[in-house]
Amino acid sequence: MSAASTPDLAAELLELAAATAREAGRMLIDKRPLDGPDVVQTKSSPTDVVTQMDRAAEQLIIERIRAVRPDDAFLGEEGGARDGGSGVRWVVDPIDGTVNYLYDLPDWAVSIAAEVDGTTVAGAVDMPRRGETCTAVRGGGALLHTASGTRELRVNAGVPLGEALVATGFGYDAGRRAGQARVLTGVLPGVRDIRRGGSCCVDLCSLAVGRVDAYYERGVQAWDVAAGALIVQEAGGRVEGLHGAPASPELTIAAGPGTFEALHELLVPLDPLTD
């Protein structure tokens, strides 16, 4: 039996992921400067920012997990890759939606996923300003945790595309944004409306909860989608690229059965992989 098929290990990893994500989320609220965090770095463009709080949150996450599981590997948005020998790798986005966090907008999250032998088996997305945490274990379903209780998640299925509320996002590069705007002009007339929240993993959790009916975006990275994709899948949704390809930075599409296929067919002739 492979490690990836061991339910006890997946449950253990989820417990650690959820507790750590919540602790990082509390820290990010409690220690956020009143006048906003300092931008310490830009990455792909001047609009792609890193704050000192991104780095502090990722450091906290790695320290907490390594205290319990010192031999695990990590892939973090801010810290890059770190090798390990256990077969477990943690995929971490300390603040997904950094620009929202910078401007004190509510849609940002801490995302932590655990892979075993290359398969994501557990994921937690903590949304501190919403007071919500979404979690999932492969084969065990997805849950929404709030102060008032916990409930199982199911995506909206079979929503006609013309009645679908569709979430999306935009990249940081000006050329990429121009291409995404071109695709958007083709999508918008065919759907109920578009929402752009600014955080991939929050959008995926909104899909799993049923607050939106579909999501697509070009340019998201592994740390953006690792936990959220598992949450959507365990809530009954599909998360893929074009023509059955895996979700990737090329394109990620997510929706419930029926709606996924319709959105896919709408996107194909729009040439969404071209900037």
QUIMO-V104321 format. One record per pair of residues at least 4 apart in sequence whose C-alpha atoms are under 7 Angstrom apart, sorted by the first residue. I is the first residue (numbers start at 1). J is the second residue. D is the distance in Angstrom with one decimal. If there is no record, write none. Layout:
i	j	d
I	J	D
I	J	D
This chain:
i	j	d
1	5	6.6
2	6	7.0
3	116	6.4
4	116	5.0
4	117	6.4
4	119	6.7
4	121	6.8
6	10	6.6
7	11	6.1
8	12	6.1
9	13	6.1
10	14	6.1
10	121	5.7
10	122	6.0
10	137	6.5
11	15	6.2
11	137	6.8
12	16	6.4
13	17	6.1
13	114	6.6
13	122	6.5
14	18	6.0
14	122	5.1
14	123	6.2
14	124	7.0
14	137	6.9
15	19	6.2
16	20	6.0
17	21	6.0
17	112	5.8
17	113	6.9
17	123	6.8
17	124	5.9
18	22	6.2
18	124	5.2
19	23	6.2
20	24	6.2
20	61	6.1
20	64	6.8
21	25	6.1
21	110	5.7
21	111	6.7
21	112	6.6
21	124	7.0
21	125	6.9
21	126	5.8
22	26	6.2
22	126	5.9
23	27	6.3
24	28	6.2
24	57	5.7
24	60	6.8
24	61	6.8
25	29	6.4
25	110	6.3
25	126	6.7
25	128	5.6
26	30	6.0
26	128	6.8
27	31	5.8
28	32	5.7
28	53	6.8
32	36	6.5
32	37	6.3
33	37	5.6
36	102	5.9
37	51	6.2
37	52	6.7
37	53	6.8
37	102	6.2
38	51	5.6
38	52	6.2
39	49	6.4
39	50	5.7
39	51	4.3
39	52	6.7
40	50	5.9
40	51	5.3
40	52	6.1
41	49	5.9
41	50	5.1
41	51	6.9
42	46	5.6
42	48	5.4
42	49	4.5
42	50	6.0
43	48	5.5
43	49	6.4
44	48	5.9
44	172	6.9
44	173	7.0
45	172	6.1
45	173	6.1
47	172	6.0
48	172	5.8
50	54	6.3
51	55	7.0
52	56	6.3
53	57	5.9
54	58	6.3
54	94	5.7
54	95	5.8
55	59	6.1
55	78	6.5
56	60	6.2
57	61	6.2
57	94	5.4
58	62	6.2
58	94	5.1
59	63	6.1
60	64	6.1
61	65	6.2
62	66	5.9
63	67	6.1
64	68	6.9
65	69	5.8
66	70	4.2
71	84	5.1
71	85	5.6
71	86	5.6
72	84	4.6
72	85	6.3
72	86	5.4
72	88	5.3
72	89	5.7
73	82	5.4
73	83	4.7
73	84	4.1
73	88	6.2
73	89	4.4
73	90	6.2
74	81	5.6
74	82	5.0
74	83	6.7
74	89	5.3
74	90	4.7
74	91	6.0
75	80	5.6
75	81	4.5
75	82	6.5
75	90	6.1
75	91	4.8
75	92	6.2
76	80	5.1
76	81	6.5
76	91	5.8
76	92	4.6
76	93	6.0
76	223	6.7
77	92	6.5
77	93	5.5
77	223	6.4
87	116	5.7
87	117	5.3
88	114	6.8
88	115	5.5
88	116	4.6
88	117	6.5
89	114	5.8
89	115	5.1
89	116	6.5
90	112	6.9
90	113	5.7
90	114	4.6
90	115	6.2
91	112	5.9
91	113	5.1
91	114	6.3
91	223	5.5
91	226	6.8
92	111	5.9
92	112	4.7
92	113	6.5
92	223	5.5
93	110	6.1
93	111	5.1
93	112	6.5
93	223	5.3
93	224	6.4
94	110	5.0
94	111	6.4
95	108	6.5
95	109	5.5
95	110	5.1
96	108	5.5
96	109	5.3
96	110	6.2
96	199	5.6
96	201	6.9
96	224	6.7
97	101	6.4
97	107	6.7
97	108	4.5
97	109	6.8
97	198	5.6
97	199	4.5
98	102	6.0
98	108	6.8
99	103	6.2
100	104	5.9
100	105	4.7
100	106	6.7
100	107	6.3
100	108	6.2
100	198	6.8
101	105	5.9
101	108	6.2
106	129	5.3
106	130	7.0
107	197	6.5
107	198	6.8
107	199	6.4
107	202	6.7
108	127	6.3
108	199	5.9
108	202	6.8
109	125	6.4
109	126	5.5
109	127	4.5
109	128	6.8
109	202	6.6
110	125	5.6
110	126	5.2
110	127	6.7
111	124	5.9
111	125	4.5
111	126	6.6
111	227	6.3
112	123	5.8
112	124	5.4
112	125	6.5
112	227	6.1
113	120	6.8
113	122	5.7
113	123	4.1
113	124	6.3
113	226	5.8
113	227	4.7
114	120	5.7
114	121	6.0
114	122	5.2
114	123	6.3
115	119	5.0
115	120	4.0
115	121	5.6
116	120	6.4
116	121	6.6
121	137	5.6
121	138	4.8
122	136	5.7
122	137	4.5
122	138	6.3
123	135	5.6
123	136	5.4
123	137	6.7
123	227	4.2
123	230	6.7
123	231	7.0
124	133	6.9
124	134	5.7
124	135	4.4
124	136	6.7
124	227	5.9
125	133	5.6
125	134	5.3
125	135	6.5
125	227	6.6
125	228	7.0
126	132	6.2
126	133	4.3
126	134	6.5
127	131	6.1
127	132	5.3
127	133	5.9
128	132	6.4
131	146	6.1
132	144	6.9
132	145	5.7
132	146	5.0
133	144	5.9
133	145	5.1
133	146	6.8
134	143	5.6
134	144	4.6
134	145	6.2
134	205	6.7
135	142	5.6
135	143	5.3
135	144	6.7
135	231	6.3
136	140	6.9
136	141	5.8
136	142	4.2
136	143	6.3
136	230	6.5
136	231	5.1
136	234	6.6
137	141	6.2
137	142	6.9
138	234	6.8
139	234	6.9
141	234	4.6
141	235	6.2
142	152	5.9
142	153	5.5
142	231	5.5
142	234	5.3
142	235	5.5
143	150	6.6
143	151	5.6
143	152	4.6
143	153	5.4
144	150	5.5
144	151	5.4
144	152	6.4
144	153	6.6
145	149	6.0
145	150	4.5
145	151	6.8
146	150	6.3
153	208	6.0
153	209	5.6
153	235	5.2
154	208	5.9
154	209	6.5
154	235	4.4
154	236	5.9
155	207	6.1
155	208	4.8
155	209	6.3
155	210	5.3
155	235	5.7
155	236	6.0
155	237	6.0
155	256	5.7
156	210	5.6
156	213	6.0
156	256	5.8
157	256	4.6
157	257	5.2
157	258	6.4
157	259	6.7
158	256	6.8
158	257	5.8
158	258	4.5
158	259	5.5
159	163	6.5
159	164	6.1
159	258	6.8
159	259	5.5
160	164	6.3
160	259	6.3
161	190	6.7
161	191	5.4
161	259	6.2
161	262	6.3
161	263	6.8
162	190	5.5
162	191	4.2
162	192	5.2
163	191	6.0
163	192	4.7
164	191	5.5
164	192	5.1
164	213	5.4
165	191	6.8
165	192	5.4
165	193	5.1
165	194	6.0
165	212	5.2
165	213	5.3
165	214	6.7
166	193	6.3
166	194	4.9
166	195	6.1
166	212	6.1
166	213	5.9
166	214	4.7
166	215	5.4
167	194	5.7
167	195	4.6
167	196	5.8
167	203	6.4
167	212	6.7
167	214	6.2
167	215	4.6
167	216	6.7
168	195	6.4
168	196	5.4
168	215	5.6
168	216	5.2
168	217	5.4
169	196	5.6
169	198	6.2
169	217	5.7
170	177	5.9
170	180	6.6
171	176	6.1
171	177	5.7
171	219	6.4
172	177	6.9
173	177	6.2
174	178	6.3
175	179	6.5
175	275	6.3
176	180	6.2
176	275	5.1
177	181	6.0
178	182	6.3
178	275	6.9
179	183	6.4
179	274	6.7
179	275	4.2
180	184	6.1
180	275	7.0
181	185	6.4
182	186	7.0
183	187	6.4
183	270	5.9
183	272	6.1
184	188	5.9
186	270	6.7
187	191	6.7
187	266	7.0
188	193	6.5
188	194	6.7
197	203	7.0
199	203	6.2
200	204	6.3
200	224	6.0
200	225	6.9
201	205	6.2
201	224	6.0
201	225	6.1
201	228	5.1
202	206	6.1
203	207	6.3
204	208	6.3
204	228	5.4
204	229	6.8
204	232	6.5
205	209	6.1
205	228	6.1
205	231	7.0
205	232	6.9
206	210	6.0
206	211	5.0
206	212	5.9
207	211	5.9
207	212	4.9
207	213	5.8
207	214	6.3
207	232	6.9
208	231	6.7
208	232	5.0
208	235	5.7
213	255	6.2
214	254	5.7
214	255	4.3
215	253	5.8
215	254	5.1
215	255	6.4
216	252	5.4
216	253	4.3
216	254	6.2
217	251	5.8
217	252	5.5
217	253	6.8
218	249	5.9
218	250	5.6
218	251	4.4
218	252	6.3
219	249	4.3
219	250	5.9
219	251	6.6
220	224	6.0
220	248	7.0
220	249	4.9
221	225	6.7
221	248	6.9
221	249	5.5
222	226	5.6
225	229	5.4
226	230	6.7
227	231	6.4
228	232	6.3
229	233	6.1
229	239	6.2
230	234	6.0
231	235	6.1
232	236	6.5
232	237	5.2
233	237	4.7
233	238	5.7
233	239	6.8
236	256	6.6
237	254	6.8
237	255	5.4
237	256	4.3
237	257	6.4
238	254	5.4
238	255	5.6
238	256	6.1
238	260	6.9
239	247	6.3
239	252	6.8
239	253	5.6
239	254	4.4
239	255	7.0
240	244	6.2
240	245	6.0
240	246	4.9
240	247	4.3
240	252	5.7
240	253	5.4
240	254	6.6
241	245	4.8
241	246	5.2
241	247	4.5
241	248	6.7
241	251	5.3
241	252	5.0
241	253	5.8
242	264	7.0
247	251	6.2
247	252	4.7
248	252	5.9
250	273	6.2
251	273	6.9
254	260	6.5
255	259	6.0
255	260	4.7
256	260	5.7
258	262	6.4
259	263	6.1
260	264	6.1
261	265	6.2
262	266	6.3
263	267	6.2
264	268	6.2
267	271	6.9
267	272	6.5
268	272	7.0
